[in-house]
């Protein structure tokens, strides 16, 4: 193919046999992992940004972003069930479109997972620092809790949570999943409580005008709020650690996305209907950029003139909303819940990143030492620790907004690649067993591809340029190192042994 070396699916499955990860996750755990990965910074932190870009039209932005994810999830489900090994979009691209495209997808996934984990770490830091300052009436120096872009030196709490999550992942997947399930419960309870209190006091007049900045504003909000959905595909990276993946992967993917979409729409309706969500405008009538100095000044002027703040000015939109409608203590509890639960998102982002690096190393595209499995914990500890160091550095020195936008660019590229892969594979290998088949593939996959392209186009100019620079660096690394070391390129292709794969069983419980 013009795309270069292709690794046969049978060889991918055979490689997984020889250096495999422990299978310990079921359908319920996968769904919880999916919800844990999706519900987080997007809904807790970026709601105010979406409101500033689209006003009440952010409801439509959630629907657009969710629809793109839904069609992509269906493509992911078919590939994950058919190829139950770690690697997500990287593995699927390798089997269909060749090594170069697969490398670029894996390189882009670094933006999705590692950078996103850094973004969530920064969001967590903001909540926790605010809670400590309010609860104990102390003032923590900004130099130690903000990066250089925010007027500080280093964000130590964000570095700390990244380190803690790294330690959890080294201990083992099952233990990490158990901790994650508890944190997911906290998040879902907090959002449910918000919906119960905010939705009944909605005023329909707050939805007018619905789209004050037109459809361009809605598109911009959808491109940003897409971060709220990032993570559902991390479930597919756990395929090699899933019991009965042919059944459980589709359930985990589609189930978690459906639950999260319902929550998002209800939460957005509660915010808009109860306190309003009209954007702050400049003197020229244009919306001010979220996170800008101009918006901060406009918010301060608004408080001075009216005595009231606005949801678009808040760094904790959900907690602020509840305080405004007469539930101050519960608003504080929402803030506490976010501080407790956001680590589950960091966990799943780093989980996905380390498993993709693990598979790329196993294929020879990265040094072999990165795919070493710990003799006691059965986890890829070397790459987990290395990933943790980079996530901590991202979190220490960069603000949440920049990290979230960069993460979206890599995610959209990977989603489009999987959608192309499943469509191509239907033509090139139509007889292969597919435990889950994407419905109406000739319609579903093209919609997913076009949807990803549309959202990528709606991102800011700087974000798109950073993505292309990152892609150029990836090409240099590939041609300088990975192409020479590739197992496929050197003719090292494992032979599939059906009996061995079918009899692969997880270790005895308690040894993991």
TORDO-68406 format. One line per 3 residues: their letters; for each residue x, y, z of C-alpha. Coordinates in nm, 3 decimals. Example, Ala and Ser with C-alpha at 12.3 -4.5 7.8 and 13.67 -1.06 7.14 Angstrom:
<recs>
as) 1.230 -0.450 0.780; 1.367 -0.106 0.714
</recs>
This chain:
<recs>
xxx) 0.000 0.000 0.000; 0.108 0.358 -0.049; 0.083 0.396 0.328
xxx) 0.384 0.165 0.383; 0.437 -0.145 0.592; 0.122 -0.313 0.717
xxx) 0.125 -0.547 1.015; -0.122 -0.837 0.963; -0.396 -0.868 1.223
xxx) -0.293 -1.228 1.289; 0.059 -1.109 1.370; -0.078 -0.842 1.605
xxx) -0.271 -1.107 1.797; 0.033 -1.337 1.803; 0.258 -1.063 1.938
xxx) 0.010 -1.002 2.218; 0.038 -1.369 2.322; 0.414 -1.355 2.373
xxx) 0.426 -1.047 2.596; 0.079 -1.005 2.733; -0.084 -0.809 3.012
xxx) -0.302 -0.954 3.285; -0.674 -0.988 3.201; -0.872 -0.864 3.501
xxx) -1.141 -0.619 3.378; -1.510 -0.696 3.316; -1.795 -0.504 3.151
xxx) -1.891 -0.315 3.469; -1.532 -0.213 3.540; -1.485 -0.100 3.180
xxx) -1.800 0.114 3.193; -1.683 0.266 3.521; -1.340 0.329 3.368
xxx) -1.507 0.496 3.071; -1.723 0.720 3.289; -1.420 0.795 3.503
xxx) -1.221 0.899 3.197; -1.497 1.113 3.044; -1.665 1.294 3.334
xxx) -1.410 1.534 3.475; -1.240 1.857 3.379; -1.469 1.916 3.082
xxx) -1.793 1.943 3.275; -1.651 2.073 3.603; -1.404 2.329 3.466
xxx) -1.477 2.408 3.100; -1.851 2.475 3.131; -1.783 2.846 3.185
xxx) -1.560 2.858 2.875; -1.831 2.698 2.662; -2.084 2.952 2.792
xxx) -1.851 3.240 2.704; -1.817 3.111 2.348; -2.176 3.010 2.276
xxx) -2.408 3.126 2.558; -2.705 2.890 2.602; -2.604 2.748 2.263
xxx) -2.348 2.538 2.452; -2.633 2.285 2.482; -2.608 2.238 2.107
xxx) -2.228 2.228 2.135; -2.254 1.934 2.376; -2.484 1.756 2.130
xxx) -2.249 1.814 1.835; -1.941 1.697 2.023; -2.131 1.401 2.165
xxx) -2.263 1.301 1.822; -1.913 1.298 1.675; -1.795 1.083 1.967
xxx) -2.093 0.849 1.930; -2.021 0.758 1.567; -1.649 0.729 1.645
xxx) -1.733 0.504 1.942; -1.921 0.265 1.714; -1.612 0.237 1.493
xxx) -1.393 0.190 1.799; -1.623 -0.082 1.931; -1.593 -0.293 1.615
xxx) -1.216 -0.264 1.604; -1.168 -0.321 1.977; -1.385 -0.633 1.981
xxx) -1.222 -0.773 1.666; -0.865 -0.694 1.776; -0.867 -0.734 2.157
xxx) -0.515 -0.608 2.223; -0.372 -0.290 2.372; -0.292 0.006 2.151
xxx) -0.624 0.164 2.057; -0.612 0.371 1.738; -0.241 0.298 1.694
xxx) -0.290 -0.078 1.668; -0.591 -0.049 1.438; -0.409 0.188 1.203
xxx) -0.106 -0.043 1.188; -0.325 -0.331 1.071; -0.505 -0.134 0.802
xxx) -0.311 0.172 0.683; 0.048 0.082 0.755; 0.334 0.167 0.986
xxx) 0.385 0.535 0.904; 0.019 0.625 0.962; 0.018 0.409 1.277
xxx) 0.324 0.589 1.409; 0.165 0.929 1.346; -0.153 0.816 1.523
xxx) 0.046 0.692 1.822; 0.242 1.018 1.822; -0.084 1.217 1.814
xxx) -0.222 1.010 2.102; 0.054 1.153 2.321; -0.129 1.484 2.282
xxx) -0.458 1.320 2.373; -0.348 1.130 2.681; -0.035 1.276 2.837
xxx) -0.121 1.641 2.768; -0.481 1.585 2.879; -0.361 1.424 3.202
xxx) -0.157 1.737 3.263; -0.462 1.954 3.195; -0.676 1.764 3.444
xxx) -0.397 1.779 3.702; -0.401 2.159 3.673; -0.782 2.164 3.706
xxx) -0.762 1.944 4.016; -0.500 2.173 4.166; -0.726 2.475 4.126
xxx) -1.015 2.307 4.308; -0.804 2.173 4.593; -0.614 2.496 4.652
xxx) -0.942 2.689 4.658; -1.097 2.445 4.904; -0.799 2.459 5.140
xxx) -0.784 2.838 5.132; -1.158 2.871 5.204; -1.185 2.594 5.462
xxx) -0.883 2.697 5.669; -0.881 3.071 5.593; -0.521 3.064 5.471
xxx) -0.353 3.210 5.167; -0.128 2.976 4.971; 0.137 3.165 4.770
xxx) 0.052 3.171 4.400; 0.416 3.103 4.317; 0.377 2.745 4.438
xxx) 0.034 2.663 4.292; 0.046 2.827 3.949; 0.266 2.784 3.644
xxx) 0.456 3.067 3.474; 0.166 3.149 3.238; -0.057 3.211 3.540
xxx) 0.183 3.438 3.724; 0.352 3.175 3.941; 0.663 2.959 3.925
xxx) 0.549 2.598 3.954; 0.222 2.417 4.026; 0.329 2.179 4.303
xxx) -0.017 2.028 4.380; -0.061 1.935 4.013; 0.280 1.767 4.014
xxx) 0.190 1.583 4.333; -0.135 1.432 4.203; 0.040 1.320 3.884
xxx) 0.299 1.141 4.096; 0.033 0.971 4.309; -0.154 0.843 4.003
xxx) 0.171 0.712 3.856; 0.232 0.510 4.173; -0.121 0.364 4.154
xxx) -0.071 0.253 3.795; 0.262 0.087 3.875; 0.096 -0.116 4.152
xxx) -0.149 -0.266 3.904; -0.449 -0.223 3.677; -0.702 -0.399 3.896
xxx) -0.611 -0.195 4.201; -0.627 0.124 3.995; -0.970 0.027 3.860
xxx) -1.103 -0.031 4.213; -0.991 0.313 4.328; -1.136 0.461 4.009
xxx) -1.478 0.302 4.073; -1.501 0.482 4.409; -1.407 0.816 4.252
xxx) -1.657 0.766 3.970; -1.927 0.715 4.233; -1.836 1.047 4.396
xxx) -1.852 1.232 4.063; -2.183 1.082 3.958; -2.335 1.156 4.300
xxx) -2.216 1.519 4.282; -2.355 1.575 3.934; -2.682 1.404 4.025
xxx) -2.720 1.631 4.327; -2.650 1.935 4.109; -2.917 1.828 3.859
xxx) -3.174 1.765 4.135; -3.122 2.114 4.281; -3.065 2.322 3.966
xxx) -3.304 2.182 3.705; -3.629 2.245 3.903; -3.552 2.619 3.935
xxx) -3.487 2.673 3.564; -3.622 2.990 3.408; -3.681 2.942 3.036
xxx) -3.613 3.313 2.976; -3.247 3.243 3.055; -3.224 3.043 2.732
xxx) -3.288 3.359 2.525; -3.112 3.454 2.310; -3.015 3.090 2.261
xxx) -2.721 3.155 2.028; -2.607 3.516 2.080; -2.288 3.467 1.877
xxx) -2.438 3.261 1.596; -2.341 2.913 1.481; -1.973 3.011 1.466
xxx) -1.984 3.049 1.844; -2.150 2.710 1.882; -1.883 2.551 1.662
xxx) -1.603 2.708 1.864; -1.765 2.588 2.186; -1.807 2.237 2.045
xxx) -1.437 2.224 1.953; -1.341 2.323 2.308; -1.604 2.125 2.499
xxx) -1.498 1.819 2.300; -1.243 1.785 2.580; -1.536 1.688 2.800
xxx) -1.570 1.367 2.596; -1.201 1.288 2.560; -1.122 0.960 2.726
xxx) -1.395 0.720 2.621; -1.156 0.559 2.374; -0.913 0.494 2.660
xxx) -1.142 0.200 2.735; -1.031 0.037 2.410; -0.666 0.060 2.518
xxx) -0.758 -0.180 2.799; -0.870 -0.452 2.555; -0.572 -0.673 2.631
xxx) -0.657 -0.662 3.002; -1.028 -0.737 2.955; -1.204 -1.063 3.025
xxx) -1.415 -1.170 2.724; -1.332 -0.854 2.524; -1.557 -0.952 2.233
xxx) -1.857 -0.895 2.459; -1.734 -0.643 2.714; -1.555 -0.384 2.499
xxx) -1.864 -0.262 2.307; -2.062 -0.249 2.632; -1.793 -0.043 2.804
xxx) -1.747 0.200 2.515; -2.106 0.275 2.420; -2.248 0.243 2.772
xxx) -2.009 0.494 2.925; -2.056 0.746 2.642; -2.437 0.728 2.662
xxx) -2.444 0.781 3.039; -2.204 1.077 3.017; -2.396 1.251 2.738
xxx) -2.721 1.244 2.939; -2.541 1.390 3.241; -2.382 1.668 3.036
xxx) -2.709 1.786 2.884; -2.886 1.790 3.220; -2.600 1.974 3.391
xxx) -2.576 2.231 3.110; -2.952 2.288 3.127; -2.927 2.337 3.504
xxx) -2.652 2.598 3.473; -2.819 2.794 3.192; -3.172 2.777 3.328
xxx) -3.090 2.869 3.688; -2.834 3.151 3.659; -2.812 3.230 3.286
xxx) -2.508 3.186 3.063; -2.480 3.486 2.834; -2.125 3.569 2.719
xxx) -1.933 3.882 2.819; -1.894 4.117 2.522; -1.627 4.376 2.451
xxx) -1.686 4.737 2.350; -1.695 4.626 1.986; -1.976 4.380 2.055
xxx) -1.756 4.071 2.008; -1.722 3.803 2.273; -1.410 3.827 2.489
xxx) -1.170 3.533 2.473; -1.205 3.286 2.765; -0.913 3.304 3.007
xxx) -0.797 3.640 2.876; -0.700 3.950 3.073; -0.982 4.139 2.897
xxx) -1.243 3.893 3.024; -1.106 3.914 3.378; -1.130 4.294 3.368
xxx) -1.483 4.279 3.227; -1.589 4.042 3.505; -1.447 4.275 3.771
xxx) -1.624 4.573 3.615; -1.951 4.379 3.606; -1.927 4.295 3.977
xxx) -1.849 4.659 4.060; -2.147 4.781 3.858; -2.411 4.522 3.950
xxx) -2.281 4.351 4.262; -2.316 4.014 4.092; -2.073 3.782 3.921
xxx) -2.149 3.574 3.609; -2.107 3.203 3.544; -1.869 3.274 3.253
xxx) -1.632 3.434 3.505; -1.623 3.138 3.742; -1.342 2.883 3.769
xxx) -1.582 2.642 3.941; -1.907 2.689 3.747; -2.115 2.415 3.912
xxx) -2.025 2.503 4.271; -2.076 2.874 4.197; -2.418 2.807 4.043
xxx) -2.544 2.625 4.353; -2.423 2.905 4.580; -2.610 3.156 4.364
xxx) -2.942 2.969 4.388; -2.925 2.937 4.766; -2.727 2.618 4.834
xxx) -2.385 2.749 4.947; -2.285 2.449 5.158; -2.383 2.200 4.889
xxx) -2.195 2.416 4.641; -1.885 2.368 4.857; -1.951 1.994 4.859
xxx) -1.962 1.994 4.478; -1.624 2.162 4.481; -1.495 1.899 4.725
xxx) -1.633 1.620 4.508; -1.456 1.759 4.204; -1.131 1.775 4.398
xxx) -1.172 1.413 4.508; -1.289 1.276 4.174; -1.074 1.444 3.910
xxx) -0.779 1.210 3.983; -0.981 0.930 3.822; -0.958 1.117 3.491
xxx) -0.582 1.160 3.530; -0.561 0.788 3.604; -0.739 0.682 3.286
xxx) -0.546 0.925 3.067; -0.213 0.796 3.195; -0.342 0.438 3.175
xxx) -0.417 0.482 2.806; -0.087 0.656 2.735; 0.130 0.389 2.897
xxx) -0.052 0.105 2.717; -0.004 0.271 2.377; 0.367 0.324 2.445
xxx) 0.382 -0.039 2.562; 0.251 -0.168 2.229; 0.468 0.069 2.021
xxx) 0.772 -0.059 2.210; 0.659 -0.418 2.159; 0.653 -0.346 1.784
xxx) 1.009 -0.211 1.790; 0.913 0.151 1.713; 1.029 0.255 2.061
xxx) 1.314 0.108 2.272; 1.244 -0.243 2.406; 1.308 -0.139 2.766
xxx) 0.978 0.053 2.761; 0.776 -0.270 2.725; 0.929 -0.438 3.030
xxx) 0.661 -0.583 3.259; 0.711 -0.571 3.637; 0.762 -0.927 3.774
xxx) 0.535 -0.869 4.074; 0.272 -0.620 3.959; 0.247 -0.735 3.593
xxx) 0.238 -0.373 3.470; 0.466 -0.187 3.224; 0.637 0.000 3.506
xxx) 0.921 0.166 3.310; 0.697 0.350 3.065; 0.444 0.425 3.339
xxx) 0.705 0.609 3.545; 0.844 0.789 3.239; 0.494 0.902 3.138
xxx) 0.428 1.019 3.492; 0.736 1.243 3.484; 0.624 1.414 3.163
xxx) 0.265 1.458 3.286; 0.397 1.617 3.605; 0.608 1.861 3.401
xxx) 0.312 1.955 3.178; 0.100 2.015 3.486; 0.368 2.216 3.663
xxx) 0.428 2.476 3.395; 0.124 2.508 3.163; -0.235 2.636 3.216
xxx) -0.540 2.414 3.174; -0.684 2.595 2.870; -0.376 2.558 2.652
xxx) -0.333 2.192 2.745; -0.699 2.109 2.678; -0.700 2.260 2.329
xxx) -0.375 2.086 2.229; -0.514 1.758 2.359; -0.824 1.795 2.141
xxx) -0.617 1.825 1.823; -0.446 1.491 1.880; -0.769 1.322 1.979
xxx) -0.956 1.428 1.666; -0.674 1.300 1.444; -0.681 0.961 1.617
xxx) -1.061 0.933 1.602; -1.060 1.003 1.228; -0.787 0.742 1.174
xxx) -0.990 0.467 1.345; -1.300 0.557 1.148; -1.102 0.529 0.824
xxx) -0.946 0.201 0.940; -1.276 0.026 1.014; -1.414 0.134 0.676
xxx) -1.106 0.012 0.487; -1.095 -0.318 0.674; -1.454 -0.397 0.575
xxx) -1.333 -0.392 0.212; -0.991 -0.558 0.250; -1.084 -0.830 0.503
xxx) -1.462 -0.879 0.483; -1.460 -1.242 0.606; -1.288 -1.182 0.940
xxx) -1.502 -1.257 1.245; -1.655 -0.940 1.388; -1.821 -0.993 1.730
xxx) -1.956 -0.636 1.702; -2.035 -0.476 1.367; -2.068 -0.099 1.331
xxx) -2.422 -0.037 1.202; -2.457 0.134 0.861; -2.079 0.153 0.825
xxx) -2.092 0.333 0.488; -2.275 0.617 0.663; -2.141 0.598 1.019
xxx) -1.768 0.603 0.939; -1.779 0.895 0.691; -1.987 1.100 0.938
xxx) -1.726 1.033 1.205; -1.442 1.137 0.972; -1.616 1.456 0.859
xxx) -1.721 1.537 1.216; -1.362 1.512 1.341; -1.242 1.732 1.052
xxx) -1.511 1.992 1.130; -1.419 2.013 1.500; -1.046 2.027 1.418
xxx) -1.114 2.316 1.180; -1.306 2.494 1.457; -1.003 2.491 1.690
xxx) -0.792 2.805 1.727; -0.513 2.887 1.482; -0.235 2.850 1.743
xxx) -0.360 2.507 1.846; -0.366 2.380 1.489; -0.014 2.511 1.423
xxx) 0.118 2.339 1.737; -0.037 2.013 1.618; 0.138 2.034 1.281
xxx) 0.470 2.117 1.450; 0.428 1.817 1.679; 0.349 1.598 1.375
xxx) 0.668 1.720 1.202; 0.875 1.626 1.507; 0.712 1.282 1.500
xxx) 0.813 1.231 1.137; 1.175 1.314 1.224; 1.176 1.061 1.509
xxx) 1.020 0.794 1.288; 1.268 0.823 1.002; 1.567 0.872 1.237
xxx) 1.496 0.575 1.467; 1.166 0.389 1.447; 1.172 0.291 1.080
xxx) 1.511 0.118 1.120; 1.413 -0.061 1.443; 1.064 -0.169 1.340
xxx) 1.000 -0.543 1.381; 0.782 -0.546 1.069; 1.050 -0.367 0.869
xxx) 1.315 -0.615 0.987; 1.092 -0.910 0.902; 1.020 -1.004 1.264
xxx) 0.652 -1.098 1.245; 0.506 -1.336 1.499; 0.309 -1.634 1.371
xxx) -0.043 -1.661 1.506; -0.112 -1.973 1.710; -0.489 -2.000 1.755
xxx) -0.473 -2.260 2.030; -0.232 -2.055 2.239; -0.438 -1.740 2.206
xxx) -0.768 -1.907 2.282; -0.626 -2.070 2.593; -0.469 -1.751 2.727
xxx) -0.586 -1.721 3.085; -0.515 -1.455 3.345; -0.289 -1.544 3.640
xxx) -0.445 -1.680 3.957; -0.625 -1.401 4.147; -0.399 -1.255 4.408
xx) -0.081 -1.284 4.202; -0.148 -0.962 4.011
</recs>
